[in-house]
Structures are given as structure tokens and as C-alpha cells.
Amino acid sequence: MIYMVLGVAIGVLMPSQSAINNRLRNAVSTPWVMAVISFLVGTVCLVFLTWATVGTMGFELGNFITQPWWIWSGGVFGVIGMTTNVLLLPVIGALYSTMLNLTAQVITTMIIDHLGLFGVDRYPADGWRVTGAVLVMLAAALAVVGGRRRPQLNTQPTSKAWYLAGLGIGVCFGLQVAINGQLTLVLDSAVHSAFISFLVGTLVLIAVVVLTRPSLRLRVPEGVTHNPWWMWLGGILGALYVTGVAFLSPLIGSAVTVVVVQVGLISGSLLVDQFGLLSAPKRAVRPLQVIGLLLMIGGVFVMNAPKIFA
């Protein structure tokens, strides 16, 4: 049970990271520059954490030679998912993007756990796990839609490729969870695994920025007098998230990790909205959102019912 609570706590961090990075995005030229800064900050944070816990930031050369190539690719999938989401949000909106992402993440990790892909321990997709996962996805939809008086759906003609991209984002994040979990086992450290993932992601993003050549300038957005110091700290929360997920995945399975983190994410989103934290717009939490959150928690218990009542 303690692992479930930890997963929820990790998820609670993510809306705060989104709010912080959104504030940074308003102060820099492009989303790509914001992403590079966030990843660099996270990487620096993980350098110190890795050095403090492991004593080295490297790894045995034998691991690089003997391990499969994909075990080092978690950071690449993370960057693909994140950058695609940046492009997707203005096209299909946050509602569709969130639900497609969550659905694909849950299905992807359920398949990985069921088949034991990427060397993970097998967790068969029995009736309890499937029922719980479906309940979580439906409850998340209720929590997201319930926050709007009238759900803002995109009524403009949109290529189906964009919706497939929304599913692709979830697939990438699901793969990242499983792969980083296995890298944790190889390196015997979730912090070290997260450092490798962040370092790879940072290098990929730097390459993107070099190729796209965005303008590099810092500005103070209209309506404010200065940029807050905390807008630079989103990468630290991202580092904690990746570390926590890499720690949990080998212990409770990729699918349960994704689900409990999503419970925390929705909880954190409601807190940010209710209190207008970190310069986010203040929005009152609605009853349907609370009901959706409670149903998500119920879905987590259903997925783990055989263990809880064993």
C-alpha cells in the first residue's frame, strides 16, 4: 500500500510542474527553449542526487555492450511524447489530448505487463485488472469533463492523424515507464536510471533547438513586473517524477504505476485549480470532478483486489 501512496504523491507533483513550466514558457521564446531549460535543470539536479546516492554518474562499459539498445531509450520516448504534446494541444485541445494520452498509457502498460515485454515481471491482465483499468479511464474522463460548464471540444475539421498522435503520446510515455524501470534494475538505482533518461532527453532536445534555431531571449510577460525565481524549478519536479516512476515500475508493474500516478495527477490538478497555485487561474472544483477522483481511487483498489484481499 505504501507504494500506491508514493505513486499518488508523485502524480500530485506533475500539475505543479506544468504550471511552473507554463510560466517559464511565457518568459522565453518557444516551447523548445522552455523544454531544454527544464531538462537541463532536472539533469543538474539528478547529477547531485546520483553522486550522493551512487557515488558515480557513469556505469560499467559491460552494461552498455551486453544490455539491449532499447534500455537506454527511455529519455528519447519521453522527449517524443512531450514535444508531440506541445504541438498537439493547440490542435485538438487539452480534453482530447489528456484522455487519448491516458487511454494509450494504460493500454500500453497493460500489454507490456501481460506479455512481460522489455523483461518486466508478468502481471496477467485478469478480470480485476481490466475492470479496474477501465474504471480508472472512465473516472478520469468524468473528472476532466466535469471541470467544464460546457466541454470545449474542437469543432473544426481535424486530421485523424492528430488523434493518432494523441494516442502515440501515451504509448511513448508508457514505454518510458517500463524501460526506465528495467534500467533501474540494471543500474540498481532509480536515481541513476532517471539521470541517464534525463541526460539522453536533454541531448535530444538540444539537437532539436540547434536544428530549429529559435530566438533566445528572456522577457517579462505583460501584466507582471518581474519573472519569479520559481519558474526555473520545473525540471526538479520532473526529475523527482521520473525517479519515482522508475523506482515503482519494477515493484508494482508498469500499469499500476501509471494508474496511481494518474490519480495523483488529477488530485494535484484539482488543488492547483481550487487555490490558483503558482500563478495558475483559480477555478472552483466541481462535484463531478470529486466523484471522478473517488471513482479513480476505487479503480486502483479493483486492480489490486487480489493482493489486498489475499
TAFENZI-V600476 format. One record per residue. N is the residue number from 1. RES is the residue in one letter. PHI is phi in whole degrees, -180 to 180 (none if undefined). PSI is psi in radians with two decimals (* if undefined). OMEGA is omega as a letter, one per 20 degrees, with the letter a starting at -180 (NA if undefined). Layout:
N_RES_PHI_PSI_OMEGA, N_RES_PHI_PSI_OMEGA
This chain:
1_M_none_-0.59_a, 2_I_-61_-0.56_r, 3_Y_-69_-0.61_r, 4_M_-64_-0.78_r, 5_V_-63_-0.72_r, 6_L_-63_-0.71_r, 7_G_-62_-0.73_r, 8_V_-63_-0.76_r, 9_A_-61_-0.68_r, 10_I_-63_-0.76_a, 11_G_-64_-0.59_a, 12_V_-61_-0.51_a, 13_L_-68_-0.51_a, 14_M_-66_-0.74_r, 15_P_-62_-0.58_r, 16_S_-65_-0.72_r, 17_Q_-63_-0.72_r, 18_S_-62_-0.74_r, 19_A_-65_-0.73_r, 20_I_-65_-0.82_a, 21_N_-66_-0.56_r, 22_N_-65_-0.66_r, 23_R_-67_-0.70_r, 24_L_-65_-0.68_r, 25_R_-59_-0.62_r, 26_N_-71_-0.28_a, 27_A_-102_-0.25_a, 28_V_-115_3.11_a, 29_S_-76_-0.74_a, 30_T_-142_2.85_r, 31_P_-60_-0.51_a, 32_W_-68_-0.72_r, 33_V_-64_-0.74_r, 34_M_-58_-0.77_a, 35_A_-65_-0.74_r, 36_V_-62_-0.79_r, 37_I_-61_-0.80_a, 38_S_-62_-0.78_r, 39_F_-68_-0.66_r, 40_L_-63_-0.78_r, 41_V_-62_-0.78_r, 42_G_-62_-0.70_r, 43_T_-64_-0.77_r, 44_V_-61_-0.75_r, 45_C_-58_-0.77_a, 46_L_-73_-0.44_r, 47_V_-59_-0.86_a, 48_F_-67_-0.73_a, 49_L_-65_-0.71_r, 50_T_-66_-0.77_r, 51_W_-62_-0.68_a, 52_A_-71_-0.60_a, 53_T_-97_-0.54_a, 54_V_-108_-0.55_a, 55_G_92_-0.09_r, 56_T_-156_2.69_r, 57_M_-104_-0.09_r, 58_G_-92_-2.92_r, 59_F_-155_2.83_a, 60_E_-64_2.34_a, 61_L_-58_-0.55_r, 62_G_-60_-0.58_r, 63_N_-64_-0.69_a, 64_F_-67_-0.59_a, 65_I_-81_-0.73_a, 66_T_-88_-0.43_a, 67_Q_-81_2.65_r, 68_P_-64_2.64_a, 69_W_-59_-0.59_a, 70_W_-69_-0.28_a, 71_I_-69_-0.29_r, 72_W_-98_0.09_a, 73_S_-99_0.09_a, 74_G_-58_-0.71_r, 75_G_-65_-0.60_r, 76_V_-65_-0.81_r, 77_F_-64_-0.63_r, 78_G_-63_-0.76_r, 79_V_-68_-0.74_r, 80_I_-59_-0.81_r, 81_G_-62_-0.78_a, 82_M_-67_-0.82_a, 83_T_-69_-0.63_r, 84_T_-64_-0.66_r, 85_N_-64_-0.64_r, 86_V_-60_-0.74_a, 87_L_-75_-0.53_a, 88_L_-79_-0.69_a, 89_L_-53_-0.81_a, 90_P_-67_-0.32_a, 91_V_-89_-0.87_a, 92_I_-111_-0.13_r, 93_G_89_2.83_a, 94_A_-67_-0.60_a, 95_L_-64_-0.98_r, 96_Y_-63_-0.73_a, 97_S_-60_-0.79_a, 98_T_-63_-0.82_a, 99_M_-72_-0.67_r, 100_L_-65_-0.73_r, 101_N_-60_-0.88_a, 102_L_-63_-0.80_a, 103_T_-59_-0.83_a, 104_A_-67_-0.65_r, 105_Q_-61_-0.83_a, 106_V_-64_-0.83_a, 107_I_-64_-0.77_a, 108_T_-60_-0.84_a, 109_T_-71_-0.53_r, 110_M_-63_-0.74_r, 111_I_-65_-0.77_r, 112_I_-59_-0.81_a, 113_D_-66_-0.71_a, 114_H_-66_-0.72_a, 115_L_-92_-0.18_a, 116_G_69_0.61_a, 117_L_-68_2.76_a, 118_F_57_0.42_r, 119_G_77_0.18_a, 120_V_-75_2.77_r, 121_D_-65_2.49_a, 122_R_-80_2.35_r, 123_Y_-128_1.65_a, 124_P_-55_2.45_r, 125_A_-80_1.32_r, 126_D_-80_-3.11_a, 127_G_-60_-0.68_r, 128_W_-62_-0.84_a, 129_R_-67_-0.72_r, 130_V_-66_-0.80_r, 131_T_-61_-0.79_r, 132_G_-63_-0.72_a, 133_A_-65_-0.75_r, 134_V_-63_-0.73_r, 135_L_-62_-0.72_r, 136_V_-62_-0.78_a, 137_M_-65_-0.75_r, 138_L_-66_-0.71_r, 139_A_-66_-0.66_r, 140_A_-64_-0.70_r, 141_A_-61_-0.72_r, 142_L_-64_-0.73_a, 143_A_-66_-0.66_a, 144_V_-74_-0.86_a, 145_V_-68_-0.60_a, 146_G_-66_-0.24_r, 147_G_-85_0.02_a, 148_R_-120_2.38_r, 149_R_-62_-0.79_r, 150_R_-135_1.92_a, 151_P_-51_2.23_a, 152_Q_-87_1.61_a, 153_L_-95_2.58_r, 154_N_-75_2.03_a, 155_T_-99_-0.05_r, 156_Q_-82_2.56_r, 157_P_-58_2.21_a, 158_T_-132_2.36_r, 159_S_-60_2.45_r, 160_K_-62_-0.36_r, 161_A_-61_-0.56_r, 162_W_-67_-0.67_r, 163_Y_-70_-0.62_r, 164_L_-65_-0.62_r, 165_A_-64_-0.64_r, 166_G_-61_-0.72_r, 167_L_-67_-0.65_r, 168_G_-61_-0.61_r, 169_I_-60_-0.82_r, 170_G_-63_-0.66_r, 171_V_-62_-0.78_r, 172_C_-61_-0.80_a, 173_F_-67_-0.62_r, 174_G_-65_-0.74_r, 175_L_-63_-0.69_r, 176_Q_-61_-0.72_r, 177_V_-60_-0.87_a, 178_A_-67_-0.77_a, 179_I_-67_-0.80_r, 180_N_-65_-0.54_r, 181_G_-63_-0.74_r, 182_Q_-70_-0.63_r, 183_L_-64_-0.58_r, 184_T_-60_-0.74_r, 185_L_-67_-0.67_a, 186_V_-67_-0.77_a, 187_L_-89_-0.16_a, 188_D_59_0.60_r, 189_S_-164_2.11_r, 190_A_-68_-0.61_r, 191_V_-65_-0.78_r, 192_H_-64_-0.72_r, 193_S_-61_-0.79_r, 194_A_-64_-0.66_r, 195_F_-61_-0.83_r, 196_I_-60_-0.77_a, 197_S_-62_-0.80_a, 198_F_-67_-0.70_a, 199_L_-62_-0.80_r, 200_V_-62_-0.79_r, 201_G_-62_-0.70_r, 202_T_-63_-0.77_r, 203_L_-63_-0.70_r, 204_V_-64_-0.78_a, 205_L_-66_-0.69_r, 206_I_-61_-0.71_r, 207_A_-62_-0.71_r, 208_V_-63_-0.77_a, 209_V_-65_-0.71_r, 210_V_-62_-0.70_a, 211_L_-73_-0.66_a, 212_T_-86_-0.36_r, 213_R_50_1.01_r, 214_P_-73_2.79_r, 215_S_-70_2.44_a, 216_L_-110_1.71_r, 217_R_-149_2.63_r, 218_L_-111_2.31_a, 219_R_-135_2.83_r, 220_V_-101_2.05_a, 221_P_-60_2.70_r, 222_E_-62_2.48_r, 223_G_94_-0.13_r, 224_V_-128_2.78_a, 225_T_-98_-0.33_a, 226_H_-160_2.89_r, 227_N_-92_2.24_a, 228_P_-71_2.61_a, 229_W_-63_-0.54_a, 230_W_-74_-0.16_a, 231_M_-69_-0.23_r, 232_W_-89_-0.04_a, 233_L_-100_0.07_a, 234_G_-59_-0.61_a, 235_G_-63_-0.51_r, 236_I_-66_-0.77_r, 237_L_-65_-0.67_r, 238_G_-62_-0.69_r, 239_A_-64_-0.72_r, 240_L_-65_-0.67_r, 241_Y_-63_-0.90_a, 242_V_-63_-0.68_r, 243_T_-63_-0.81_a, 244_G_-63_-0.75_r, 245_V_-67_-0.70_r, 246_A_-64_-0.54_r, 247_F_-74_-0.74_a, 248_L_-77_-0.65_a, 249_S_-54_-0.80_r, 250_P_-70_-0.32_a, 251_L_-90_-0.70_a, 252_I_-122_0.00_a, 253_G_95_2.65_a, 254_S_-65_-0.74_a, 255_A_-66_-0.83_r, 256_V_-65_-0.65_r, 257_T_-58_-0.85_r, 258_V_-60_-0.76_a, 259_V_-67_-0.83_a, 260_V_-68_-0.59_r, 261_V_-65_-0.67_r, 262_Q_-65_-0.61_r, 263_V_-60_-0.78_r, 264_G_-65_-0.67_a, 265_L_-62_-0.80_r, 266_I_-64_-0.72_r, 267_S_-61_-0.81_r, 268_G_-64_-0.66_r, 269_S_-62_-0.72_r, 270_L_-65_-0.66_r, 271_L_-66_-0.77_r, 272_V_-61_-0.76_r, 273_D_-66_-0.81_a, 274_Q_-63_-0.72_a, 275_F_-107_0.00_r, 276_G_60_0.76_a, 277_L_-70_2.60_r, 278_L_55_0.77_r, 279_S_67_0.22_r, 280_A_-76_2.61_r, 281_P_-60_2.43_a, 282_K_-85_2.16_r, 283_R_-134_2.27_a, 284_A_-67_2.37_r, 285_V_-72_2.37_a, 286_R_-101_2.71_a, 287_P_-55_-0.69_a, 288_L_-62_-0.57_r, 289_Q_-67_-0.73_r, 290_V_-65_-0.74_r, 291_I_-62_-0.77_r, 292_G_-60_-0.72_r, 293_L_-64_-0.76_r, 294_L_-64_-0.66_r, 295_L_-67_-0.62_r, 296_M_-61_-0.76_r, 297_I_-61_-0.71_r, 298_G_-61_-0.68_r, 299_G_-62_-0.66_r, 300_V_-63_-0.74_r, 301_F_-65_-0.67_r, 302_V_-64_-0.77_r, 303_M_-59_-0.58_a, 304_N_-106_0.23_a, 305_A_-55_-0.77_a, 306_P_-58_-0.64_r, 307_K_-76_-0.70_a, 308_I_-66_-0.71_a, 309_F_-102_0.21_r, 310_A_-67_*_NA
